[in-house]
């Protein structure tokens, strides 16, 4: 995507790649009875970290536990909900 497509799409892909290079991957243990959402909730609470998601149900669960949520609004803006 960073090499093909419209100039706007190439720029967006290039910026996304630069952001991804700054991230590191970690391994998180998941018990058999935990769902992926449960793991996200647990780790976010332990690390006191906001979560970026557009999943409506996960957002509700996060807000119920007072975990800040970053989500996409109107397909063009990021919004932070629940930060103090």
N, C-alpha and C positions, 0 to 999 in steps of 0.2 A: 504494500500500500504506500510505503514511503517513496517508492520509485516509480509507480504507475498511477494513473488516474489524474484527476483535476489538480491544479495547483493548490487549491484549498485543502483537498483530501491529503495530498502529499505533506503539506505543512502540519496538519493535525496528526498524521501518523508519525512524523518525525518528532514532534513534541511528546507524543505518547511514549515513543521509544526512549527518549532522553529521560523522562520521568521513571520509566521502568528500570533503567540502568542504576538509578539511585536506590532502588529497593533491594532488599535481601529476602531470601526464602528461608522459612523456618519450618521445622517439623513439630507438629502438635499431636499428642496422643489422643485417641478417640476410643472411648469404651464401646462395647458392643451395643448397649442400650441407648447411647447418645445419637441424636440426629445431627446433621451438619449444622443446622440452626442452633442446636444446644451447644455445640463446640464454639461457635461464633459468640454466643451469649456469654459462655464461661470465660473465654479468653479476653473478650472486651472488658468484662467486669474485673478480671484479675489485673489486667494491664492498665485499667482506667483509660481506655482508648475509644475514640469514636469509631463508628462503623459506616462505611459507604455502601449503600444498597438501595435499590429501587423495589425490592421485594416487599409488598405491602404487609404481609403477615409478619415477616421478620422485623420490619420497622415498628409494628405494634408491640412485639415482644421486647424489643430494645427499649422503647420508650417506657414500657411498664417497669423496667428495671433501672430507669433513669440513666440510660446510656445514650450519649449524643449520637445522632444519625445524620449522615451527609447523603443527600439524594439529588437527583436531577429533576429540575422543575422546568416545565415548558420546553423541553428538549434542548435547552441552551444555557441554563444557569444551574450552578450547584447551590444548594441551600443547606444550612446547618440548623438542625432542630434539636433543642434540648441542651444547648451549651449554657453554662452559667458564667 
